Amino acid sequence: MRTRVTDMFGIELPIFAFSHCRDVVAAVSRAGGMGVLGALYFTPEELETELKWIDDHVDGRPYGVDVVMPASYEGADFATDELVGRLQAMIPEGHRSFVENLLAEHGVPPLSADADAGRVLLGWTDATARPQVEVALRHPIALLANALGPPPADVVELAHSHGVKVAALASTPRHALKQVEVGVDVVVAQGTEAGGHTGEISTMVLIPQVVDAVDVPVLAAGGIGNGRQMAAGLALGAEGVWTGSLWLTVEEADTPEMAKRRILEATSRDTVRSRSWTGKPARLLRNEWTEAWESTDSPGTLPMPLQFMLVSDALRRIGRSDASELATFPAGQIIGLMNQVRSTKDVIFNLMTEYGEALERLDRITED
Ligand SMILES: Cc1cc2nc3c(=O)[nH]c(=O)nc-3n(C[C@H](O)[C@H](O)[C@H](O)COP(=O)(O)O)c2cc1C
């Protein structure tokens, strides 16, 4: 296959795979697509280890790194050394007790005394994502992607000075234009179906608008899980697809077994756009956690990054308990079509086979 993005990155298939799991990233790149590692959960030191591992397992194929530098968040003007303390002080007591009560109702025990200290900010801010960018640029990455708005112009410049292309996720044509203004090379137009932070416009409606608005290549994201959907994304004018949920259940993924099972059983109605994870709307698996934040008892969610700071320990506690009814995580509507565990290579093979069949079917329709 040949599009501007396959030429840009020297890849065989215009299939981009976002994953927090290095094994998936390396497997996708080795199969001819482009794996992109989500840096969010890693400290700079951990990221260094992950990227070194990918370098050793990717057979010289291109791969990317994704960071989260939100265009707006609480505390963006705080000094780095006082960021966590000042943000913690902004979390109301009523919110803390709501979370504690919810955990108590579901019998979730506290963390054991020897549990490692959690990280409440992760890479959710400019201050915590920049060190990740520095680490990433010390590796032979081909792409730096940013979620939640245009990356800062100096970060785009820095990436370019290392010969690294920059992508950013957009959920409206206006976002896409802003990204092109700061020098982004590829726009990922992500529809509301997508897992993770997502806007309101569906992929089917969004892609043609973004393609018409910008002159850089566009990747279609949100609800792409099979070859027919890939063909649709390219038919809408995209030059490749960017996928996320699809990789949560592959053999190589380090997704917890409970989450894998929930995804395999879920229908497309089992996700919801909720602020209960980070404070910005993200599509999550719908369950008693997301429902509780919508209930009449809910104090309402806090703005980014306060919400995640509020709930991060609670989510770790839930993950270590039997209260799987509260365990929420990002997942897109495509999980309704994901019914079996397959290898990454198989998923790519099926995407391509079904893509070819879809094109043949369309050809036949045209000929008849
Ligand atoms: C579990 C999960 C975590 C995600 N985390 C991030 C992230 O940290 N940064 C990012 O740019 N996108 C993130 N996304 C969004 C993906 O990059 C991608 O745009 C989205 O999954 C595409 O839609 P799909 O889920 O329908 O394939 C995440 C998606 C999922 C499912």
The ligand as an ORCA input file, in Angstrom:
! r2SCAN-3c Opt
* xyz 0 1
  C      -6.661      2.070     26.852
  C      -6.469      3.302     26.007
  C      -5.606      4.293     26.448
  C      -5.385      5.419     25.655
  N      -4.469      6.352     26.065
  C      -4.071      7.324     25.202
  C      -2.959      8.168     25.502
  O      -2.339      8.068     26.575
  N      -2.595      9.079     24.570
  C      -3.242      9.179     23.357
  O      -2.837      9.988     22.518
  N      -4.311      8.426     23.072
  C      -4.728      7.486     23.951
  N      -5.771      6.671     23.621
  C      -6.484      6.888     22.340
  C      -5.770      6.143     21.189
  O      -4.569      6.800     20.873
  C      -6.627      6.109     19.936
  O      -6.774      7.407     19.408
  C      -8.000      5.496     20.101
  O      -7.914      4.319     20.854
  C      -8.598      5.207     18.723
  O      -9.907      4.735     18.818
  P     -10.272      3.167     19.037
  O     -10.097      2.947     20.496
  O     -11.663      3.069     18.577
  O      -9.295      2.371     18.214
  C      -6.056      5.565     24.421
  C      -6.961      4.581     24.016
  C      -7.183      3.457     24.784
  C      -8.152      2.421     24.314
*
